[in-house]
Amino acid sequence: MGEIVLQAKNISKHFPGVLANDHINFDLRKGEIHTLLGENGAGKTTLMNILDGIYYPDEGEIYLNGKKVDIRSPFEATKNGIGMIHQHFMLVDTLTVLENVVLGLESQGFYLDKKNISEKIAEISKNYNLDINPYAKIWQLSVGEQQRVEIIKTLFRGVKILIMDEPTAVLTPQEADSLFKILRRMIKEDKSIIFISHKLDEVMKISDRITVLRKGKLVGTVDKKEINQKELAKMMVGREVLFRLDRNPIRRKGEVLKIEDLETHNDKGIKILKGVNFSIHGGEIFGLAGVSGNGQKELAEVIVGLRRAIAGKVYIKGEEVTNLCPKAITKEGTNYIPPDRLKVGLVPNLSTVENAILRRYDREPISRGIFLNYEEAAKYTRELIKQFNIMVPRENVPVKFLSGGNLQKLILAREIREEPALLIAVHPSRGLDVGATEFIRKKLLEERDQGVAILLISEDLEELLMISDRIGVIYEGEIVGMVDIDSANINEIGLMMAGVHKNPLLKGEENVKV
């Protein structure tokens, strides 16, 4: 590692009722991967958004190569050699790779020299083993390939400092390994990387130094060689964290969910589910693994009534519920933790109380005819807040101001409190810190032990292997394999997720014993 290329000195940033960054100091050296860790709401994203020009600090200064700079937009950040790849990619699906790469570049003008641009993209792809067709449309690419396009965009713009926010959240293990090789290649060329992640195993694998934030304050910066995962977790949350959860022996009950030859279209009108079959019993967690975009989101939406099936049937406790409205399916005992907390799971501008009662606003004692008993609603919400350890500034604050972990806890609390027969949890711990992740997984295991049937849809294989009883793998809308947790192999599952290997012999469920 070389000299310091970037310094953030005494950075502070306030939002209404929140001090997101409290006089934080951070530095980055040439040729290093510097990881930023912290709980949800610790201030990591705020600090990175300041470096990328999305926010402007209330206090503090930023230095590049020893020179003070004033960065007021992402465009200015790019001109200063700083680029950020967000967890949700900033790509236009209908444009080609080439068009996305040059989109917004001032130097391109009205005329695109596609041949010259294509040659430059090909050169970057070859140097970093990115292997992308410049003329492919973004929607035609896998999630891993789309991430490569984001990397090409930054390299095309001459970025020397790359910020990556949760870059492996949607990748298979093989794709993550490929990404790490690309990052190491960049480091060899004296580029510098700020790496944000909640996966401590990969942090220990890829980092040179690690900076930990907690509640907007700097806890410390450590060399990777001088610390272990348990010590890092304690720095993050201020207590010991369990990395392995005790799971009670499975006690399967009757069949709760049955899916027969299910098919549906995605938002583009293309068939995304192709004859899906499986069932889940009470008292078990059925984990569904797959790379994003292979039909798992649409599967969950069909089950809960948010998307119509074009063929096949859905049964809950023996009753067919195919294409019923969401409220009717909820009455059958199905509850849902969606992948998008703010767009689907919650109403951002409504308060904590109003979001907490969305499942029971029309029932006594919260409902009094056509009127709402706000005292009872607030009392009920306080019970959820206490039971699920939800951190809120005050009851009437809009939920959009809560951290990701507290948003997820609020949804989990609301759905579990209804005592469901079937709980569908889609990416329940995505983007959460180790403390919130531990809490969510414990709650799912508790529900399983209470006899709830749980469909756990996740791209985090570690999570699936930790708490699932069986794991099915979905690829291009089909269940290509199914394994019992005792015989599950992470490499085999990863290959099935990538469509390289199928296990059709386990496609049936004759091995399920009740």
C-alpha positions as CSV (number, residue, x, y, z in Angstrom):
1,M,0.0,0.0,0.0
2,G,1.2,3.5,-0.9
3,E,0.5,7.0,0.3
4,I,-2.8,8.4,1.4
5,V,-4.9,9.4,-1.6
6,L,-8.1,10.4,0.1
7,Q,-8.9,11.9,3.5
8,A,-12.2,12.8,5.1
9,K,-11.6,15.0,8.1
10,N,-14.1,15.6,10.9
11,I,-17.1,14.9,8.6
12,S,-20.5,15.7,10.2
13,K,-23.9,15.5,8.5
14,H,-27.3,16.1,10.1
15,F,-30.8,15.0,9.0
16,P,-34.0,15.9,10.7
17,G,-33.7,14.4,14.2
18,V,-30.6,12.4,13.3
19,L,-26.9,13.0,13.4
20,A,-25.8,10.6,10.7
21,N,-22.1,11.4,10.8
22,D,-20.5,12.8,13.9
23,H,-17.0,14.2,13.2
24,I,-15.8,11.1,11.3
25,N,-12.2,10.8,10.1
26,F,-11.4,8.3,7.3
27,D,-8.4,7.8,5.0
28,L,-7.7,5.7,1.9
29,R,-4.3,4.6,0.7
30,K,-3.2,4.0,-2.9
31,G,-3.5,0.3,-3.8
32,E,-5.6,-0.9,-0.9
33,I,-9.1,-2.3,-0.3
34,H,-10.4,-0.5,2.7
35,T,-13.7,-1.9,4.1
36,L,-16.3,0.2,5.8
37,L,-18.4,-1.7,8.4
38,G,-21.2,-0.8,10.7
39,E,-24.7,-1.5,11.8
40,N,-27.6,-0.2,9.7
41,G,-27.9,3.4,10.5
42,A,-24.3,3.7,11.5
43,G,-23.6,6.4,8.9
44,K,-21.6,4.4,6.3
45,T,-23.8,5.2,3.3
46,T,-24.1,8.9,4.3
47,L,-20.3,9.1,4.5
48,M,-19.8,7.5,1.1
49,N,-22.5,9.7,-0.5
50,I,-20.6,12.7,0.8
51,L,-17.4,11.4,-0.9
52,D,-19.4,10.8,-4.1
53,G,-21.0,14.3,-4.0
54,I,-24.6,13.1,-3.5
55,Y,-24.6,14.9,0.0
56,Y,-22.6,17.9,1.1
57,P,-21.2,17.8,4.7
58,D,-22.4,20.2,7.3
59,E,-18.9,20.2,8.7
60,G,-15.5,18.8,7.7
61,E,-13.2,18.7,4.7
62,I,-12.2,16.3,2.0
63,Y,-8.7,16.0,0.6
64,L,-7.4,14.2,-2.5
65,N,-3.7,13.6,-2.7
66,G,-3.2,16.2,0.0
67,K,-5.3,18.9,-1.8
68,K,-8.6,20.1,-0.4
69,V,-11.5,19.5,-2.8
70,D,-15.1,20.7,-2.8
71,I,-17.3,17.9,-4.2
72,R,-20.9,19.0,-4.7
73,S,-22.2,16.4,-7.2
74,P,-21.4,12.9,-8.5
75,F,-20.2,14.5,-11.8
76,E,-17.6,16.5,-9.8
77,A,-16.6,13.3,-7.9
78,T,-16.0,11.6,-11.2
79,K,-13.9,14.5,-12.5
80,N,-11.8,14.0,-9.3
81,G,-11.4,10.3,-10.0
82,I,-14.0,9.0,-7.5
83,G,-16.7,6.6,-8.7
84,M,-19.4,4.7,-6.7
85,I,-21.2,1.5,-7.6
86,H,-24.4,1.4,-5.7
87,Q,-26.1,-1.7,-4.4
88,H,-29.0,-1.1,-6.8
89,F,-27.2,-0.5,-10.2
90,M,-27.7,2.8,-12.0
91,L,-28.3,1.3,-15.5
92,V,-31.0,1.8,-18.1
93,D,-32.3,-1.6,-19.0
94,T,-33.4,-0.8,-22.5
95,L,-30.0,0.6,-23.6
96,T,-26.9,-1.3,-24.6
97,V,-23.8,-1.8,-22.5
98,L,-22.0,0.8,-24.8
99,E,-24.8,3.3,-24.4
100,N,-24.9,2.9,-20.6
101,V,-21.1,3.3,-20.4
102,V,-21.1,6.7,-22.2
103,L,-24.5,8.0,-20.8
104,G,-24.0,11.4,-19.2
105,L,-20.4,11.9,-20.4
106,E,-19.9,15.5,-21.4
107,S,-17.2,14.7,-23.9
108,Q,-19.4,12.5,-26.1
109,G,-21.6,15.3,-27.5
110,F,-24.3,14.3,-30.0
111,Y,-22.4,11.9,-32.1
112,L,-21.3,8.5,-30.8
113,D,-18.2,7.0,-32.3
114,K,-19.4,3.5,-31.5
115,K,-16.4,1.8,-33.1
116,N,-13.9,3.7,-31.0
117,I,-16.0,3.3,-27.8
118,S,-16.5,-0.4,-28.4
119,E,-12.8,-0.9,-28.9
120,K,-12.1,0.9,-25.6
121,I,-14.7,-1.2,-23.7
122,A,-13.2,-4.3,-25.3
123,E,-9.7,-3.3,-24.1
124,I,-11.0,-2.7,-20.5
125,S,-12.9,-6.0,-20.6
126,K,-9.7,-7.8,-21.7
127,N,-7.5,-6.2,-19.1
128,Y,-9.8,-7.0,-16.2
129,N,-11.3,-10.2,-17.6
130,L,-14.8,-8.7,-17.6
131,D,-16.0,-10.4,-20.8
132,I,-19.0,-8.2,-21.8
133,N,-20.5,-7.7,-25.2
134,P,-20.7,-3.9,-25.7
135,Y,-23.9,-4.2,-27.9
136,A,-25.9,-6.4,-25.5
137,K,-29.0,-4.8,-23.9
138,I,-28.8,-4.5,-20.1
139,W,-32.0,-6.5,-19.6
140,Q,-30.4,-9.4,-21.4
141,L,-27.6,-9.6,-18.8
142,S,-27.4,-11.5,-15.5
143,V,-27.0,-9.5,-12.3
144,G,-23.3,-10.4,-12.2
145,E,-22.8,-9.2,-15.8
146,Q,-24.7,-5.9,-15.0
147,Q,-22.2,-5.3,-12.1
148,R,-19.4,-5.8,-14.6
149,V,-21.0,-3.1,-16.7
150,E,-20.9,-0.7,-13.7
151,I,-17.2,-1.5,-13.2
152,I,-16.5,-0.8,-16.9
153,K,-18.4,2.5,-16.6
154,T,-16.1,3.6,-13.8
155,L,-12.9,2.5,-15.5
156,F,-14.0,4.1,-18.8
157,R,-14.3,7.4,-16.9
158,G,-10.7,7.0,-15.5
159,V,-11.8,6.5,-11.9
160,K,-8.9,5.9,-9.5
161,I,-11.0,5.5,-6.3
162,L,-13.9,3.1,-6.5
163,I,-16.6,2.9,-3.8
164,M,-18.6,-0.4,-3.8
165,D,-21.8,-0.7,-1.8
166,E,-22.7,-4.3,-0.9
167,P,-21.2,-5.6,-4.2
168,T,-21.8,-9.3,-3.5
169,A,-25.4,-9.1,-2.1
170,V,-26.9,-10.5,-5.4
171,L,-24.0,-12.7,-6.6
172,T,-23.5,-16.5,-6.5
173,P,-20.3,-17.6,-4.6
174,Q,-18.6,-18.2,-8.0
175,E,-19.5,-14.7,-9.2
176,A,-18.3,-13.2,-5.9
177,D,-14.9,-15.0,-6.3
178,S,-14.8,-13.6,-9.9
179,L,-15.4,-10.1,-8.6
180,F,-12.7,-10.4,-6.0
181,K,-10.2,-11.3,-8.7
182,I,-11.2,-8.2,-10.7
183,L,-10.7,-6.0,-7.6
184,R,-7.3,-7.5,-6.9
185,R,-6.3,-6.7,-10.5
186,M,-7.4,-3.1,-10.0
187,I,-5.4,-2.9,-6.8
188,K,-2.3,-4.1,-8.7
189,E,-2.7,-1.1,-10.9
190,D,-2.6,1.3,-7.9
191,K,-6.3,1.9,-7.8
192,S,-7.9,2.2,-4.4
193,I,-11.2,0.6,-3.3
194,I,-13.7,1.4,-0.5
195,F,-15.7,-1.8,0.1
196,I,-19.0,-1.8,2.1
197,S,-20.2,-5.2,3.2
198,H,-22.1,-6.9,6.0
199,K,-20.5,-10.3,5.3
200,L,-17.6,-10.6,7.7
201,D,-16.1,-13.7,6.1
202,E,-15.7,-11.8,2.8
203,V,-14.5,-8.7,4.6
204,M,-11.7,-10.8,6.1
205,K,-11.0,-12.3,2.7
206,I,-10.7,-9.2,0.6
207,S,-9.7,-6.3,3.0
208,D,-6.4,-4.6,3.8
209,R,-7.8,-2.3,6.5
210,I,-11.2,-2.1,8.1
211,T,-13.0,1.0,9.5
212,V,-15.9,0.5,11.8
213,L,-18.7,3.0,12.5
214,R,-21.4,2.9,15.2
215,K,-24.3,5.3,15.6
216,G,-22.6,7.9,13.4
217,K,-19.3,7.8,15.2
218,L,-15.9,6.3,14.4
219,V,-15.2,3.3,16.5
220,G,-11.8,2.6,15.0
221,T,-9.6,1.5,12.0
222,V,-7.8,-1.8,12.2
223,D,-5.5,-3.9,10.0
224,K,-7.2,-7.1,8.8
225,K,-4.2,-9.1,10.0
226,E,-4.7,-7.9,13.6
227,I,-8.4,-8.8,14.2
228,N,-10.9,-11.7,13.7
229,Q,-14.6,-11.9,12.9
230,K,-15.8,-12.0,16.4
231,E,-13.8,-8.9,17.4
232,L,-15.1,-7.1,14.4
233,A,-18.7,-8.0,15.2
234,K,-18.2,-6.7,18.7
235,M,-16.8,-3.4,17.4
236,M,-19.9,-3.1,15.2
237,V,-22.7,-3.8,17.7
238,G,-21.0,-3.4,21.0
239,R,-21.7,-7.0,22.1
240,E,-20.9,-10.6,21.3
241,V,-22.7,-11.9,18.2
242,L,-23.7,-15.5,17.5
243,F,-22.4,-16.6,14.0
244,R,-24.0,-20.1,14.4
245,L,-27.5,-20.5,15.6
246,D,-28.7,-23.6,17.5
247,R,-31.5,-25.3,15.5
248,N,-33.9,-27.6,17.2
249,P,-34.7,-31.0,15.6
250,I,-37.4,-30.6,12.9
251,R,-40.9,-31.6,13.8
252,R,-42.9,-31.5,10.6
253,K,-46.6,-31.1,10.8
254,G,-49.3,-31.2,8.1
255,E,-48.8,-29.8,4.6
256,V,-49.4,-26.0,4.6
257,L,-48.4,-24.8,1.2
258,K,-48.7,-26.8,-2.0
259,I,-47.6,-25.5,-5.5
260,E,-48.7,-27.4,-8.6
261,D,-47.3,-26.7,-12.1
262,L,-47.3,-23.0,-11.4
263,E,-46.6,-20.6,-14.3
264,T,-46.7,-16.8,-14.5
265,H,-45.3,-13.8,-16.5
266,N,-42.8,-11.2,-15.3
267,D,-43.4,-7.5,-15.7
268,K,-42.3,-7.6,-19.4
269,G,-44.9,-10.2,-20.2
270,I,-42.4,-13.0,-20.6
271,K,-43.1,-16.4,-18.9
272,I,-40.9,-16.5,-15.8
273,L,-42.2,-19.5,-13.9
274,K,-42.3,-22.8,-15.9
275,G,-44.2,-25.6,-14.1
276,V,-43.0,-25.1,-10.5
277,N,-43.9,-27.8,-8.0
278,F,-43.1,-28.1,-4.3
279,S,-44.7,-28.2,-0.9
280,I,-44.0,-26.9,2.6
281,H,-45.1,-28.5,5.9
282,G,-45.7,-26.8,9.2
283,G,-42.7,-26.6,11.4
284,E,-40.1,-26.4,8.5
285,I,-38.2,-23.8,6.7
286,F,-38.0,-24.4,3.0
287,G,-35.1,-22.3,1.5
288,L,-35.3,-21.2,-2.1
289,A,-31.9,-20.4,-3.6
290,G,-31.3,-18.6,-6.9
291,V,-29.7,-15.7,-8.6
292,S,-31.9,-12.6,-8.8
293,G,-34.2,-12.6,-11.8
294,N,-34.9,-16.3,-12.0
295,G,-38.6,-16.2,-10.9
296,Q,-38.3,-16.2,-7.1
297,K,-39.8,-12.7,-6.7
298,E,-42.7,-13.6,-9.0
299,L,-43.3,-16.9,-7.2
300,A,-43.8,-15.1,-3.9
301,E,-46.1,-12.5,-5.5
302,V,-48.3,-15.2,-7.0
303,I,-48.6,-17.0,-3.7
304,V,-49.7,-13.9,-1.8
305,G,-52.0,-12.7,-4.6
306,L,-50.0,-9.8,-5.9
307,R,-49.5,-11.4,-9.3
308,R,-51.8,-13.6,-11.4
309,A,-50.9,-17.2,-12.3
310,I,-51.4,-18.1,-15.9
311,A,-51.4,-21.9,-15.1
312,G,-51.1,-24.2,-12.1
313,K,-52.5,-24.0,-8.6
314,V,-51.7,-22.7,-5.2
315,Y,-53.1,-24.5,-2.1
316,I,-52.9,-23.2,1.5
317,K,-54.0,-25.7,4.2
318,G,-55.7,-27.7,1.5
319,E,-57.8,-24.8,0.2
320,E,-57.1,-23.5,-3.3
321,V,-56.2,-19.8,-3.3
322,T,-54.9,-19.4,-6.8
323,N,-55.4,-15.8,-8.0
324,L,-57.5,-14.7,-4.9
325,C,-56.9,-11.2,-3.7
326,P,-54.2,-10.5,-1.1
327,K,-56.7,-9.9,1.7
328,A,-58.4,-13.2,1.1
329,I,-55.1,-15.1,1.1
330,T,-54.0,-13.3,4.3
331,K,-57.2,-14.6,5.9
332,E,-56.1,-18.1,5.0
333,G,-53.1,-17.5,7.3
334,T,-50.4,-16.3,4.9
335,N,-48.2,-13.4,5.8
336,Y,-45.5,-11.8,3.7
337,I,-42.1,-10.1,4.2
338,P,-41.4,-8.6,0.8
339,P,-38.0,-7.9,-0.8
340,D,-38.6,-4.1,-1.0
341,R,-39.2,-2.7,2.4
342,L,-40.3,0.8,1.5
343,K,-42.1,0.2,-1.8
344,V,-44.1,-2.9,-0.8
345,G,-43.7,-3.6,2.9
346,L,-44.3,-0.2,4.3
347,V,-45.8,3.2,3.5
348,P,-42.8,5.6,3.8
349,N,-44.6,8.8,4.7
350,L,-46.9,7.1,7.3
351,S,-45.8,6.9,10.9
352,T,-44.5,3.8,12.8
353,V,-47.9,3.4,14.4
354,E,-49.8,3.6,11.1
355,N,-47.5,1.1,9.5
356,A,-47.6,-1.3,12.5
357,I,-51.4,-1.6,12.3
358,L,-51.7,-2.2,8.5
359,R,-52.8,-5.8,9.2
360,R,-55.4,-5.0,11.9
361,Y,-56.6,-1.5,11.4
362,D,-60.1,-2.9,10.6
363,R,-60.3,-5.1,13.7
364,E,-61.2,-4.4,17.3
365,P,-59.8,-2.9,19.6
366,I,-57.9,-0.8,17.1
367,S,-61.0,-0.3,14.9
368,R,-64.1,1.3,16.3
369,G,-66.5,1.1,13.4
370,I,-65.3,3.5,10.8
371,F,-63.0,5.2,13.3
372,L,-59.5,4.4,14.5
373,N,-58.7,4.0,18.2
374,Y,-55.4,5.7,18.1
375,E,-54.6,5.0,21.8
376,E,-55.0,1.2,21.2
377,A,-53.0,1.5,18.0
378,A,-50.2,3.3,19.8
379,K,-50.3,0.8,22.6
380,Y,-50.1,-2.1,20.2
381,T,-47.1,-0.5,18.4
382,R,-45.3,0.1,21.7
383,E,-45.6,-3.6,22.4
384,L,-44.1,-4.5,19.0
385,I,-41.3,-2.0,19.5
386,K,-40.4,-3.5,22.9
387,Q,-40.8,-7.1,21.8
388,F,-38.7,-6.8,18.6
389,N,-36.3,-4.1,19.9
390,I,-37.2,-1.6,17.2
391,M,-35.3,1.7,17.5
392,V,-37.5,4.6,16.6
393,P,-37.0,8.3,17.6
394,R,-40.7,8.7,18.3
395,E,-43.9,6.8,17.4
396,N,-45.2,9.4,14.9
397,V,-42.0,9.7,12.9
398,P,-42.4,8.6,9.2
399,V,-40.8,5.2,8.7
400,K,-38.7,6.5,5.8
401,F,-36.4,7.9,8.4
402,L,-35.7,4.5,10.1
403,S,-32.6,2.5,9.3
404,G,-32.9,-0.7,7.1
405,G,-32.6,-3.0,10.1
406,N,-35.4,-1.3,12.0
407,L,-37.6,-1.2,8.9
408,Q,-37.2,-4.9,8.6
409,K,-37.8,-5.5,12.3
410,L,-41.1,-3.5,12.0
411,I,-42.3,-5.6,9.1
412,L,-41.3,-8.9,10.8
413,A,-43.0,-7.8,14.0
414,R,-46.2,-6.9,12.2
415,E,-46.4,-10.1,10.1
416,I,-45.4,-12.5,12.9
417,R,-47.8,-11.0,15.4
418,E,-50.7,-12.2,13.2
419,E,-49.7,-15.8,14.0
420,P,-49.5,-17.0,10.4
421,A,-49.7,-20.6,9.2
422,L,-47.5,-19.7,6.3
423,L,-44.8,-17.0,6.4
424,I,-43.1,-16.0,3.1
425,A,-39.8,-14.2,3.8
426,V,-38.0,-12.7,0.8
427,H,-34.4,-11.6,1.4
428,P,-35.3,-10.9,5.1
429,S,-31.7,-10.0,6.1
430,R,-30.5,-8.4,2.8
431,G,-28.3,-5.3,3.6
432,L,-28.6,-5.8,7.4
433,D,-25.8,-5.6,9.9
434,V,-24.7,-8.7,11.8
435,G,-26.8,-7.8,14.9
436,A,-30.0,-7.3,13.0
437,T,-29.3,-10.4,10.9
438,E,-28.9,-12.5,14.0
439,F,-32.2,-11.2,15.4
440,I,-34.2,-11.8,12.2
441,R,-32.8,-15.4,11.8
442,K,-33.6,-16.2,15.5
443,K,-37.2,-15.0,15.0
444,L,-37.6,-17.2,11.9
445,L,-36.3,-20.2,13.8
446,E,-38.7,-19.4,16.7
447,E,-41.6,-19.3,14.3
448,R,-40.6,-22.6,12.7
449,D,-40.5,-24.2,16.2
450,Q,-44.0,-22.9,16.8
451,G,-45.2,-24.9,13.8
452,V,-45.2,-22.2,11.1
453,A,-44.4,-23.2,7.5
454,I,-41.8,-20.8,6.2
455,L,-40.7,-20.1,2.6
456,L,-37.4,-18.4,2.8
457,I,-36.3,-16.9,-0.5
458,S,-32.7,-15.7,-0.3
459,E,-29.6,-15.2,-2.4
460,D,-27.4,-15.6,0.7
461,L,-26.3,-19.2,0.8
462,E,-24.9,-18.9,4.2
463,E,-28.3,-17.8,5.5
464,L,-30.1,-20.7,3.7
465,L,-27.6,-23.3,5.0
466,M,-27.9,-21.9,8.5
467,I,-31.6,-22.0,9.1
468,S,-33.3,-24.0,6.3
469,D,-34.4,-27.6,6.7
470,R,-34.6,-28.2,2.9
471,I,-33.2,-26.1,0.0
472,G,-34.6,-25.9,-3.5
473,V,-32.8,-24.2,-6.3
474,I,-34.6,-22.1,-9.0
475,Y,-33.0,-21.4,-12.3
476,E,-34.8,-19.8,-15.3
477,G,-38.2,-20.4,-13.7
478,E,-37.7,-24.0,-12.9
479,I,-36.8,-25.9,-9.7
480,V,-33.6,-27.6,-10.9
481,G,-32.7,-29.3,-7.6
482,M,-33.8,-30.0,-4.1
483,V,-31.6,-31.1,-1.2
484,D,-32.0,-31.9,2.5
485,I,-29.9,-29.6,4.7
486,D,-27.9,-32.5,6.0
487,S,-26.6,-33.3,2.6
488,A,-26.4,-29.8,1.2
489,N,-23.2,-28.7,-0.5
490,I,-22.6,-25.0,-1.1
491,N,-20.5,-25.5,-4.3
492,E,-23.2,-27.8,-5.8
493,I,-25.9,-25.3,-4.9
494,G,-23.9,-22.5,-6.4
495,L,-23.5,-24.4,-9.7
496,M,-27.2,-25.2,-9.8
497,M,-27.9,-21.4,-9.2
498,A,-25.7,-20.7,-12.2
499,G,-27.5,-23.3,-14.4
500,V,-24.4,-25.4,-14.7
501,H,-25.6,-28.4,-12.8
502,K,-29.0,-29.9,-12.3
503,N,-30.2,-32.5,-9.8
504,P,-33.5,-33.7,-11.3
505,L,-33.5,-36.9,-9.2
506,L,-34.3,-34.7,-6.2
507,K,-37.0,-32.7,-8.0
508,G,-39.8,-34.6,-6.4
509,E,-40.5,-34.6,-2.7
510,E,-40.9,-38.3,-2.0
511,N,-38.2,-38.0,0.6
512,V,-40.2,-35.6,2.8
513,K,-41.5,-37.4,5.9
514,V,-44.2,-36.0,8.1
